[in-house]
Each structure stands twice: as structure tokens, then as C-alpha cells.
Amino acid sequence: MDFDLSDDQRLLKDSVDRLVADHYQFEQRKKYLSEPAGYSSTMWDRIAEMGLLGLSFDETLGGFGGGAVETAIVMEAFGRGLVLDPYFATVILGGGLLRRAAPTALLGALAPKVAAGKLKLAFAHVERHSRYNLADVSTTAQKDGGGYILDGAKSVVIHGDSADRVFVTARIAGERRARDGIGLFLIDPAAPGVTRRGYPTQDGLRAAELTLTKLRVSADDLLNDNALPAIEHVIDEAIAALCAEAVGALQSLQDLTLEYLKTRKQFGRPIGSFQVLQHRSVDMLVAVEQARSMAMFAAVMAAEENPIERRRAISAAKVQIGRSARHVGQEAIQLHGGIGMTNEYAAGHYFKRATMIDQLYGDADTHLAYLAANGGLFGKVA
């Protein structure tokens, strides 16, 4: 399998790397954090001007038709910069749902606005009891004349506090954990019947709690009345993107630690000259490269239409990402000492983000259990 980047992909990588290097150094990021939205609107405009918001849309929709590999290139760079902007929520989740679950007319109407940076999206699916089960939906959608009435609550809606439109799942039919009967709606979070409470997450990003109380929506707001297969594919693509972001964060954390070992002195010489610390640094490097290999595998498999094969690959990648994140993060903090967890220093922020990525859409143990129950990466042997 050829993992070399094409000329266009290399150009994309150089452009995004330069964007992050020029505008997302750690001190700049701290300033963005203090802005009312929790990210920089100026930076969001720059991302839009580069065409990154239309990454996965066809050229006819204002994008440039990129796939999972192009997404991975962008997300790895964003991981190095600990980017705060709602790119993941709008482009990966929102854009993915538009492409895979929305009617053609709606895709044609909204995709150009997303690509131009004029429309921010979010996905409200997780409920407090659902854990990592995508089929566990208790929010209800009751038929009411020509529309529906939605009741329920959604948790940890990533960048849901700044979204202009929110995709919401609600059960049209079936029992609470039934795979069938899950509808996907697109709602206005400012509509009567919606309560939205935003808050910062541990890694510096933003999320929201959404409460729907007798929210009346039209039949046109229902995009798909059996949306779970499309949602699962979008989440698998999102996990692949998160794996790439984690690699960027872990690489930066490893580089930061190596530089610290070269400059921090004890007993009159750099602590990096001590053999035991050199061995630990090499172990960190190995963990980063293992994560990188599996993130590349996830990117290649994210477009796989066979849901079983795709989920096995994505789960295997998520397991390695979680294991590498814990090892690299803990080693980095220990090798830095007390400074590693201070807010003024970048190392702890990288570790927090990597830890949050491990928890999103199933931690390493959850995906390992899935693989064990389904015959491992390559399936059951007959």
C-alpha cells in the first residue's frame, strides 16, 4: 500500500502547517482562549479563506472534494497547534451528516455556507445514560399534524454553544436501544423550546447541554427517519480524524519533552544525557509512531462502505491511540516534573487534549472489548 502523499496533498500539508506555525503558537492560543466564544473569529476566517471548511464537499458545493486522508492532514496539524476553533464539530461531524444523511437540496443549500465560514454546525446525539452506545436514544419525536414535537436532553454537544444549526437525534419509533426508528433533525438552537447551556471542557474547547421541551419542528426538519447507519459512518470518520489529531498532539508533546531533556540540567549536565531517560524517550517515540501508523490505517479505512470491516479498523486504531496517549502523556509529565502540569506550560494541555480524544466515542478499553467480541481486527477464524 502506497502511503506517499500526492502533490496536492503535500501542498495542503505545507499550507496548513504554515497556518498553525504562524498563528497558533502556545501564547497565541492562550489569547484565543480568552475570547468570548473560546476561539478566535479571525482565525476562523483564515481557515475559511484557505478553503479548509469545504474540505470534504464537492467543488460544485464550494469545496474541493477531499477525503479522509486530506482530513487527516488537516487534523494532525490542528493537533500540533491545539486548535480551538469549531472545525471538528462543523466540518467533520456537521459536514459528514450533511453529506451522508441530508437530502440533496439541503446539502446544496447549506454546504456552500459551511465552506464560506458563514454557518457553524454541531451534532447533539449523546445522552447522559447512553455512554458509548450510538443506538441508545431516549429523546422522543412525536408526530403532530404536519410536523413533530421533540422532548429530551443532549449532553456534551461539542461547540454546541456557538453553532448556528444543530443536528439532533430523536426516537420516532422503537424501544430505547433499538437500532431502527432514530430520526435525524436539523434545528435552530435559538428556537422556542430549546435551552442551551455552554461551558468549557477540560481541554480548553467548548461544549453545551441542550434541553428540548416541546420543541415543534416541521416535517422538512426531519432529514432521515432511519439515520443510525449514516450516523455510525460519520462517527467512524470522526474517530479517524481524531486519531490524526491525537498524533499531532503526541508528536508535539514528544518533541517538547525531548527539547526539555536537552536543556534541563542536573549535576552539571543535561538530564537527557542520563541513559535511563534516553530509554524512556525512545519508548515515547515508539508509541508516537505506533499511533501514527494506526491513524494512517484509520484514514484509509474511513471510507470503507462495509460497516463491519470499517468499524474493526477504526476500533483498532482507537485502541492504539488511547494506549499511546496514556503512555506518552504520563512519561512527558514525569520527565518534565512539576512544570509539566502547570497552565503556563504547553505539555499539560497536550496531555489533556489527548486524554479527551481517548474518551470521545469510546475509550481504548471500550474499543478493545468490541474487537474481542467480534474476532479481532481480521474477524473470527472459521
TORKOL-4160 file (C-alpha; in steps of 0.2 Angstrom, whole numbers, padded with zeros to 4 digits, m for minus):
382
<pt num="1" X="0000" Y="0000" Z="0000"/>
<pt num="2" X="0007" Y="0017" Z="m0005"/>
<pt num="3" X="0007" Y="0030" Z="0009"/>
<pt num="4" X="0016" Y="0043" Z="0000"/>
<pt num="5" X="0006" Y="0060" Z="m0002"/>
<pt num="6" X="0001" Y="0066" Z="m0019"/>
<pt num="7" X="0007" Y="0083" Z="m0024"/>
<pt num="8" X="m0009" Y="0091" Z="m0020"/>
<pt num="9" X="m0009" Y="0083" Z="m0003"/>
<pt num="10" X="0009" Y="0089" Z="0001"/>
<pt num="11" X="0003" Y="0107" Z="m0004"/>
<pt num="12" X="m0011" Y="0105" Z="0008"/>
<pt num="13" X="0000" Y="0099" Z="0022"/>
<pt num="14" X="0013" Y="0113" Z="0019"/>
<pt num="15" X="m0001" Y="0126" Z="0019"/>
<pt num="16" X="m0009" Y="0120" Z="0035"/>
<pt num="17" X="0007" Y="0118" Z="0044"/>
<pt num="18" X="0012" Y="0136" Z="0040"/>
<pt num="19" X="m0005" Y="0142" Z="0046"/>
<pt num="20" X="m0003" Y="0133" Z="0063"/>
<pt num="21" X="0015" Y="0138" Z="0064"/>
<pt num="22" X="0012" Y="0157" Z="0060"/>
<pt num="23" X="m0004" Y="0159" Z="0070"/>
<pt num="24" X="m0006" Y="0145" Z="0083"/>
<pt num="25" X="0009" Y="0146" Z="0094"/>
<pt num="26" X="0005" Y="0142" Z="0113"/>
<pt num="27" X="0005" Y="0160" Z="0118"/>
<pt num="28" X="m0007" Y="0165" Z="0104"/>
<pt num="29" X="m0018" Y="0150" Z="0109"/>
<pt num="30" X="m0020" Y="0157" Z="0126"/>
<pt num="31" X="m0026" Y="0174" Z="0119"/>
<pt num="32" X="m0039" Y="0165" Z="0109"/>
<pt num="33" X="m0045" Y="0155" Z="0124"/>
<pt num="34" X="m0049" Y="0172" Z="0132"/>
<pt num="35" X="m0061" Y="0177" Z="0118"/>
<pt num="36" X="m0080" Y="0176" Z="0122"/>
<pt num="37" X="m0083" Y="0162" Z="0110"/>
<pt num="38" X="m0067" Y="0152" Z="0117"/>
<pt num="39" X="m0059" Y="0154" Z="0100"/>
<pt num="40" X="m0053" Y="0167" Z="0088"/>
<pt num="41" X="m0066" Y="0173" Z="0075"/>
<pt num="42" X="m0051" Y="0180" Z="0065"/>
<pt num="43" X="m0043" Y="0163" Z="0064"/>
<pt num="44" X="m0059" Y="0155" Z="0059"/>
<pt num="45" X="m0060" Y="0167" Z="0044"/>
<pt num="46" X="m0042" Y="0162" Z="0040"/>
<pt num="47" X="m0047" Y="0144" Z="0040"/>
<pt num="48" X="m0062" Y="0148" Z="0029"/>
<pt num="49" X="m0051" Y="0158" Z="0017"/>
<pt num="50" X="m0039" Y="0143" Z="0014"/>
<pt num="51" X="m0054" Y="0133" Z="0009"/>
<pt num="52" X="m0052" Y="0121" Z="0024"/>
<pt num="53" X="m0070" Y="0122" Z="0029"/>
<pt num="54" X="m0076" Y="0115" Z="0012"/>
<pt num="55" X="m0063" Y="0101" Z="0013"/>
<pt num="56" X="m0075" Y="0086" Z="0011"/>
<pt num="57" X="m0088" Y="0094" Z="m0001"/>
<pt num="58" X="m0088" Y="0093" Z="m0020"/>
<pt num="59" X="m0081" Y="0108" Z="m0030"/>
<pt num="60" X="m0099" Y="0111" Z="m0036"/>
<pt num="61" X="m0104" Y="0114" Z="m0017"/>
<pt num="62" X="m0089" Y="0126" Z="m0014"/>
<pt num="63" X="m0077" Y="0113" Z="m0008"/>
<pt num="64" X="m0063" Y="0104" Z="m0016"/>
<pt num="65" X="m0068" Y="0086" Z="m0014"/>
<pt num="66" X="m0055" Y="0080" Z="m0001"/>
<pt num="67" X="m0057" Y="0063" Z="0008"/>
<pt num="68" X="m0051" Y="0055" Z="0024"/>
<pt num="69" X="m0033" Y="0057" Z="0020"/>
<pt num="70" X="m0034" Y="0076" Z="0017"/>
<pt num="71" X="m0044" Y="0077" Z="0033"/>
<pt num="72" X="m0031" Y="0068" Z="0042"/>
<pt num="73" X="m0018" Y="0080" Z="0036"/>
<pt num="74" X="m0028" Y="0095" Z="0042"/>
<pt num="75" X="m0032" Y="0087" Z="0059"/>
<pt num="76" X="m0014" Y="0082" Z="0063"/>
<pt num="77" X="m0008" Y="0100" Z="0060"/>
<pt num="78" X="m0023" Y="0106" Z="0071"/>
<pt num="79" X="m0017" Y="0093" Z="0084"/>
<pt num="80" X="0000" Y="0101" Z="0085"/>
<pt num="81" X="m0007" Y="0118" Z="0087"/>
<pt num="82" X="m0021" Y="0113" Z="0099"/>
<pt num="83" X="m0033" Y="0122" Z="0088"/>
<pt num="84" X="m0049" Y="0128" Z="0097"/>
<pt num="85" X="m0060" Y="0133" Z="0083"/>
<pt num="86" X="m0076" Y="0123" Z="0079"/>
<pt num="87" X="m0068" Y="0114" Z="0064"/>
<pt num="88" X="m0072" Y="0096" Z="0071"/>
<pt num="89" X="m0090" Y="0100" Z="0075"/>
<pt num="90" X="m0094" Y="0110" Z="0059"/>
<pt num="91" X="m0084" Y="0101" Z="0046"/>
<pt num="92" X="m0081" Y="0083" Z="0052"/>
<pt num="93" X="m0097" Y="0080" Z="0061"/>
<pt num="94" X="m0109" Y="0093" Z="0053"/>
<pt num="95" X="m0102" Y="0091" Z="0036"/>
<pt num="96" X="m0102" Y="0072" Z="0037"/>
<pt num="97" X="m0120" Y="0072" Z="0042"/>
<pt num="98" X="m0125" Y="0084" Z="0028"/>
<pt num="99" X="m0116" Y="0073" Z="0015"/>
<pt num="100" X="m0122" Y="0056" Z="0022"/>
<pt num="101" X="m0139" Y="0059" Z="0029"/>
<pt num="102" X="m0147" Y="0076" Z="0022"/>
<pt num="103" X="m0157" Y="0077" Z="0006"/>
<pt num="104" X="m0148" Y="0083" Z="m0009"/>
<pt num="105" X="m0157" Y="0100" Z="m0009"/>
<pt num="106" X="m0152" Y="0104" Z="0009"/>
<pt num="107" X="m0134" Y="0099" Z="0006"/>
<pt num="108" X="m0134" Y="0110" Z="m0009"/>
<pt num="109" X="m0141" Y="0125" Z="0001"/>
<pt num="110" X="m0130" Y="0123" Z="0017"/>
<pt num="111" X="m0113" Y="0116" Z="0011"/>
<pt num="112" X="m0108" Y="0132" Z="0002"/>
<pt num="113" X="m0112" Y="0142" Z="0018"/>
<pt num="114" X="m0102" Y="0130" Z="0028"/>
<pt num="115" X="m0087" Y="0131" Z="0016"/>
<pt num="116" X="m0088" Y="0150" Z="0017"/>
<pt num="117" X="m0087" Y="0151" Z="0036"/>
<pt num="118" X="m0105" Y="0158" Z="0037"/>
<pt num="119" X="m0113" Y="0143" Z="0045"/>
<pt num="120" X="m0107" Y="0133" Z="0060"/>
<pt num="121" X="m0114" Y="0116" Z="0064"/>
<pt num="122" X="m0115" Y="0104" Z="0079"/>
<pt num="123" X="m0121" Y="0087" Z="0082"/>
<pt num="124" X="m0132" Y="0083" Z="0098"/>
<pt num="125" X="m0133" Y="0065" Z="0100"/>
<pt num="126" X="m0125" Y="0059" Z="0117"/>
<pt num="127" X="m0137" Y="0057" Z="0131"/>
<pt num="128" X="m0132" Y="0056" Z="0150"/>
<pt num="129" X="m0136" Y="0037" Z="0150"/>
<pt num="130" X="m0131" Y="0032" Z="0133"/>
<pt num="131" X="m0112" Y="0030" Z="0137"/>
<pt num="132" X="m0104" Y="0025" Z="0120"/>
<pt num="133" X="m0120" Y="0016" Z="0113"/>
<pt num="134" X="m0125" Y="0026" Z="0097"/>
<pt num="135" X="m0142" Y="0017" Z="0097"/>
<pt num="136" X="m0146" Y="0022" Z="0115"/>
<pt num="137" X="m0158" Y="0037" Z="0111"/>
<pt num="138" X="m0172" Y="0042" Z="0123"/>
<pt num="139" X="m0176" Y="0059" Z="0116"/>
<pt num="140" X="m0193" Y="0057" Z="0108"/>
<pt num="141" X="m0201" Y="0064" Z="0092"/>
<pt num="142" X="m0220" Y="0063" Z="0092"/>
<pt num="143" X="m0229" Y="0066" Z="0076"/>
<pt num="144" X="m0240" Y="0081" Z="0077"/>
<pt num="145" X="m0250" Y="0086" Z="0062"/>
<pt num="146" X="m0238" Y="0090" Z="0048"/>
<pt num="147" X="m0223" Y="0091" Z="0060"/>
<pt num="148" X="m0215" Y="0084" Z="0076"/>
<pt num="149" X="m0213" Y="0088" Z="0094"/>
<pt num="150" X="m0196" Y="0085" Z="0102"/>
<pt num="151" X="m0193" Y="0081" Z="0120"/>
<pt num="152" X="m0177" Y="0076" Z="0128"/>
<pt num="153" X="m0159" Y="0082" Z="0133"/>
<pt num="154" X="m0142" Y="0080" Z="0125"/>
<pt num="155" X="m0126" Y="0081" Z="0133"/>
<pt num="156" X="m0108" Y="0086" Z="0128"/>
<pt num="157" X="m0113" Y="0094" Z="0112"/>
<pt num="158" X="m0096" Y="0099" Z="0105"/>
<pt num="159" X="m0096" Y="0118" Z="0101"/>
<pt num="160" X="m0115" Y="0117" Z="0103"/>
<pt num="161" X="m0115" Y="0134" Z="0111"/>
<pt num="162" X="m0109" Y="0143" Z="0096"/>
<pt num="163" X="m0117" Y="0133" Z="0082"/>
<pt num="164" X="m0130" Y="0141" Z="0071"/>
<pt num="165" X="m0139" Y="0125" Z="0067"/>
<pt num="166" X="m0139" Y="0109" Z="0077"/>
<pt num="167" X="m0142" Y="0091" Z="0071"/>
<pt num="168" X="m0152" Y="0082" Z="0084"/>
<pt num="169" X="m0157" Y="0063" Z="0085"/>
<pt num="170" X="m0174" Y="0059" Z="0092"/>
<pt num="171" X="m0183" Y="0042" Z="0093"/>
<pt num="172" X="m0198" Y="0041" Z="0081"/>
<pt num="173" X="m0201" Y="0023" Z="0084"/>
<pt num="174" X="m0195" Y="0008" Z="0093"/>
<pt num="175" X="m0188" Y="0005" Z="0111"/>
<pt num="176" X="m0174" Y="0015" Z="0119"/>
<pt num="177" X="m0159" Y="0005" Z="0112"/>
<pt num="178" X="m0167" Y="m0001" Z="0096"/>
<pt num="179" X="m0157" Y="0002" Z="0080"/>
<pt num="180" X="m0172" Y="0007" Z="0070"/>
<pt num="181" X="m0183" Y="0022" Z="0072"/>
<pt num="182" X="m0169" Y="0035" Z="0076"/>
<pt num="183" X="m0173" Y="0051" Z="0066"/>
<pt num="184" X="m0161" Y="0065" Z="0062"/>
<pt num="185" X="m0167" Y="0083" Z="0063"/>
<pt num="186" X="m0159" Y="0100" Z="0060"/>
<pt num="187" X="m0165" Y="0113" Z="0072"/>
<pt num="188" X="m0162" Y="0131" Z="0076"/>
<pt num="189" X="m0154" Y="0132" Z="0094"/>
<pt num="190" X="m0162" Y="0149" Z="0096"/>
<pt num="191" X="m0180" Y="0142" Z="0093"/>
<pt num="192" X="m0193" Y="0142" Z="0107"/>
<pt num="193" X="m0192" Y="0126" Z="0116"/>
<pt num="194" X="m0173" Y="0124" Z="0116"/>
<pt num="195" X="m0162" Y="0128" Z="0131"/>
<pt num="196" X="m0143" Y="0129" Z="0128"/>
<pt num="197" X="m0130" Y="0130" Z="0141"/>
<pt num="198" X="m0112" Y="0132" Z="0136"/>
<pt num="199" X="m0097" Y="0128" Z="0146"/>
<pt num="200" X="m0078" Y="0125" Z="0144"/>
<pt num="201" X="m0071" Y="0107" Z="0143"/>
<pt num="202" X="m0056" Y="0101" Z="0152"/>
<pt num="203" X="m0045" Y="0103" Z="0136"/>
<pt num="204" X="m0050" Y="0121" Z="0133"/>
<pt num="205" X="m0063" Y="0118" Z="0120"/>
<pt num="206" X="m0082" Y="0122" Z="0122"/>
<pt num="207" X="m0097" Y="0111" Z="0123"/>
<pt num="208" X="m0116" Y="0113" Z="0128"/>
<pt num="209" X="m0130" Y="0104" Z="0136"/>
<pt num="210" X="m0146" Y="0105" Z="0126"/>
<pt num="211" X="m0163" Y="0103" Z="0133"/>
<pt num="212" X="m0178" Y="0101" Z="0121"/>
<pt num="213" X="m0195" Y="0105" Z="0129"/>
<pt num="214" X="m0210" Y="0103" Z="0117"/>
<pt num="215" X="m0199" Y="0109" Z="0103"/>
<pt num="216" X="m0211" Y="0110" Z="0087"/>
<pt num="217" X="m0202" Y="0106" Z="0071"/>
<pt num="218" X="m0209" Y="0104" Z="0053"/>
<pt num="219" X="m0208" Y="0089" Z="0043"/>
<pt num="220" X="m0194" Y="0097" Z="0032"/>
<pt num="221" X="m0183" Y="0097" Z="0048"/>
<pt num="222" X="m0183" Y="0078" Z="0048"/>
<pt num="223" X="m0168" Y="0074" Z="0037"/>
<pt num="224" X="m0168" Y="0055" Z="0039"/>
<pt num="225" X="m0181" Y="0044" Z="0048"/>
<pt num="226" X="m0168" Y="0029" Z="0050"/>
<pt num="227" X="m0152" Y="0038" Z="0052"/>
<pt num="228" X="m0141" Y="0027" Z="0063"/>
<pt num="229" X="m0131" Y="0018" Z="0049"/>
<pt num="230" X="m0127" Y="0036" Z="0042"/>
<pt num="231" X="m0123" Y="0042" Z="0060"/>
<pt num="232" X="m0111" Y="0027" Z="0063"/>
<pt num="233" X="m0102" Y="0030" Z="0047"/>
<pt num="234" X="m0100" Y="0049" Z="0051"/>
<pt num="235" X="m0094" Y="0044" Z="0069"/>
<pt num="236" X="m0081" Y="0032" Z="0061"/>
<pt num="237" X="m0075" Y="0046" Z="0050"/>
<pt num="238" X="m0074" Y="0057" Z="0065"/>
<pt num="239" X="m0064" Y="0044" Z="0075"/>
<pt num="240" X="m0052" Y="0043" Z="0061"/>
<pt num="241" X="m0050" Y="0062" Z="0061"/>
<pt num="242" X="m0047" Y="0062" Z="0080"/>
<pt num="243" X="m0034" Y="0049" Z="0078"/>
<pt num="244" X="m0024" Y="0060" Z="0067"/>
<pt num="245" X="m0027" Y="0075" Z="0078"/>
<pt num="246" X="m0020" Y="0064" Z="0093"/>
<pt num="247" X="m0004" Y="0060" Z="0083"/>
<pt num="248" X="m0001" Y="0079" Z="0080"/>
<pt num="249" X="m0003" Y="0082" Z="0099"/>
<pt num="250" X="0008" Y="0067" Z="0104"/>
<pt num="251" X="0021" Y="0072" Z="0092"/>
<pt num="252" X="0022" Y="0089" Z="0099"/>
<pt num="253" X="0022" Y="0083" Z="0116"/>
<pt num="254" X="0036" Y="0071" Z="0112"/>
<pt num="255" X="0046" Y="0085" Z="0104"/>
<pt num="256" X="0043" Y="0096" Z="0119"/>
<pt num="257" X="0049" Y="0083" Z="0131"/>
<pt num="258" X="0065" Y="0079" Z="0120"/>
<pt num="259" X="0069" Y="0098" Z="0120"/>
<pt num="260" X="0067" Y="0099" Z="0139"/>
<pt num="261" X="0079" Y="0084" Z="0141"/>
<pt num="262" X="0092" Y="0093" Z="0131"/>
<pt num="263" X="0091" Y="0109" Z="0141"/>
<pt num="264" X="0086" Y="0105" Z="0159"/>
<pt num="265" X="0102" Y="0102" Z="0169"/>
<pt num="266" X="0106" Y="0092" Z="0184"/>
<pt num="267" X="0123" Y="0088" Z="0192"/>
<pt num="268" X="0130" Y="0100" Z="0179"/>
<pt num="269" X="0124" Y="0091" Z="0164"/>
<pt num="270" X="0108" Y="0089" Z="0153"/>
<pt num="271" X="0096" Y="0076" Z="0161"/>
<pt num="272" X="0095" Y="0069" Z="0143"/>
<pt num="273" X="0112" Y="0063" Z="0145"/>
<pt num="274" X="0106" Y="0050" Z="0158"/>
<pt num="275" X="0104" Y="0033" Z="0149"/>
<pt num="276" X="0088" Y="0028" Z="0158"/>
<pt num="277" X="0079" Y="0044" Z="0152"/>
<pt num="278" X="0086" Y="0041" Z="0135"/>
<pt num="279" X="0077" Y="0024" Z="0135"/>
<pt num="280" X="0061" Y="0032" Z="0141"/>
<pt num="281" X="0062" Y="0045" Z="0127"/>
<pt num="282" X="0064" Y="0031" Z="0114"/>
<pt num="283" X="0049" Y="0022" Z="0121"/>
<pt num="284" X="0039" Y="0038" Z="0119"/>
<pt num="285" X="0045" Y="0039" Z="0101"/>
<pt num="286" X="0039" Y="0021" Z="0098"/>
<pt num="287" X="0022" Y="0025" Z="0105"/>
<pt num="288" X="0020" Y="0040" Z="0094"/>
<pt num="289" X="0025" Y="0030" Z="0078"/>
<pt num="290" X="0013" Y="0016" Z="0083"/>
<pt num="291" X="m0001" Y="0029" Z="0084"/>
<pt num="292" X="0004" Y="0037" Z="0068"/>
<pt num="293" X="0003" Y="0020" Z="0059"/>
<pt num="294" X="m0014" Y="0016" Z="0065"/>
<pt num="295" X="m0020" Y="0034" Z="0062"/>
<pt num="296" X="m0015" Y="0031" Z="0044"/>
<pt num="297" X="m0024" Y="0015" Z="0043"/>
<pt num="298" X="m0040" Y="0023" Z="0050"/>
<pt num="299" X="m0039" Y="0036" Z="0037"/>
<pt num="300" X="m0038" Y="0024" Z="0023"/>
<pt num="301" X="m0052" Y="0013" Z="0030"/>
<pt num="302" X="m0064" Y="0028" Z="0035"/>
<pt num="303" X="m0072" Y="0027" Z="0018"/>
<pt num="304" X="m0075" Y="0009" Z="0018"/>
<pt num="305" X="m0093" Y="0005" Z="0015"/>
<pt num="306" X="m0093" Y="m0012" Z="0024"/>
<pt num="307" X="m0098" Y="m0006" Z="0041"/>
<pt num="308" X="m0091" Y="m0021" Z="0050"/>
<pt num="309" X="m0074" Y="m0020" Z="0041"/>
<pt num="310" X="m0073" Y="m0001" Z="0044"/>
<pt num="311" X="m0078" Y="m0002" Z="0062"/>
<pt num="312" X="m0065" Y="m0016" Z="0066"/>
<pt num="313" X="m0051" Y="m0005" Z="0058"/>
<pt num="314" X="m0057" Y="0011" Z="0067"/>
<pt num="315" X="m0058" Y="0002" Z="0084"/>
<pt num="316" X="m0041" Y="m0005" Z="0082"/>
<pt num="317" X="m0034" Y="0012" Z="0078"/>
<pt num="318" X="m0044" Y="0020" Z="0093"/>
<pt num="319" X="m0036" Y="0007" Z="0105"/>
<pt num="320" X="m0018" Y="0011" Z="0099"/>
<pt num="321" X="m0022" Y="0030" Z="0100"/>
<pt num="322" X="m0028" Y="0028" Z="0118"/>
<pt num="323" X="m0013" Y="0017" Z="0124"/>
<pt num="324" X="m0001" Y="0029" Z="0116"/>
<pt num="325" X="m0009" Y="0044" Z="0123"/>
<pt num="326" X="m0008" Y="0037" Z="0140"/>
<pt num="327" X="0010" Y="0032" Z="0139"/>
<pt num="328" X="0017" Y="0047" Z="0130"/>
<pt num="329" X="0007" Y="0059" Z="0141"/>
<pt num="330" X="0012" Y="0051" Z="0158"/>
<pt num="331" X="0030" Y="0050" Z="0153"/>
<pt num="332" X="0030" Y="0068" Z="0147"/>
<pt num="333" X="0023" Y="0074" Z="0163"/>
<pt num="334" X="0035" Y="0063" Z="0174"/>
<pt num="335" X="0050" Y="0069" Z="0164"/>
<pt num="336" X="0046" Y="0087" Z="0165"/>
<pt num="337" X="0042" Y="0086" Z="0183"/>
<pt num="338" X="0030" Y="0099" Z="0191"/>
<pt num="339" X="0031" Y="0111" Z="0177"/>
<pt num="340" X="0023" Y="0098" Z="0166"/>
<pt num="341" X="0005" Y="0101" Z="0173"/>
<pt num="342" X="0005" Y="0120" Z="0175"/>
<pt num="343" X="m0007" Y="0130" Z="0165"/>
<pt num="344" X="0008" Y="0141" Z="0159"/>
<pt num="345" X="0016" Y="0127" Z="0150"/>
<pt num="346" X="0010" Y="0118" Z="0135"/>
<pt num="347" X="0014" Y="0100" Z="0140"/>
<pt num="348" X="m0001" Y="0098" Z="0151"/>
<pt num="349" X="m0013" Y="0105" Z="0138"/>
<pt num="350" X="m0007" Y="0092" Z="0125"/>
<pt num="351" X="m0010" Y="0078" Z="0138"/>
<pt num="352" X="m0027" Y="0084" Z="0142"/>
<pt num="353" X="m0032" Y="0085" Z="0124"/>
<pt num="354" X="m0025" Y="0068" Z="0120"/>
<pt num="355" X="m0035" Y="0061" Z="0136"/>
<pt num="356" X="m0051" Y="0069" Z="0130"/>
<pt num="357" X="m0048" Y="0061" Z="0112"/>
<pt num="358" X="m0046" Y="0044" Z="0121"/>
<pt num="359" X="m0063" Y="0047" Z="0129"/>
<pt num="360" X="m0073" Y="0053" Z="0114"/>
<pt num="361" X="m0084" Y="0040" Z="0105"/>
<pt num="362" X="m0077" Y="0026" Z="0116"/>
<pt num="363" X="m0061" Y="0024" Z="0125"/>
<pt num="364" X="m0047" Y="0011" Z="0122"/>
<pt num="365" X="m0055" Y="m0002" Z="0133"/>
<pt num="366" X="m0072" Y="0000" Z="0125"/>
<pt num="367" X="m0065" Y="m0002" Z="0108"/>
<pt num="368" X="m0054" Y="m0017" Z="0114"/>
<pt num="369" X="m0069" Y="m0025" Z="0121"/>
<pt num="370" X="m0078" Y="m0023" Z="0104"/>
<pt num="371" X="m0063" Y="m0031" Z="0095"/>
<pt num="372" X="m0063" Y="m0045" Z="0107"/>
<pt num="373" X="m0081" Y="m0049" Z="0105"/>
<pt num="374" X="m0080" Y="m0048" Z="0086"/>
<pt num="375" X="m0065" Y="m0059" Z="0082"/>
<pt num="376" X="m0052" Y="m0045" Z="0082"/>
<pt num="377" X="m0046" Y="m0034" Z="0068"/>
<pt num="378" X="m0047" Y="m0048" Z="0055"/>
<pt num="379" X="m0063" Y="m0056" Z="0061"/>
<pt num="380" X="m0067" Y="m0073" Z="0068"/>
<pt num="381" X="m0057" Y="m0088" Z="0061"/>
<pt num="382" X="m0069" Y="m0101" Z="0054"/>
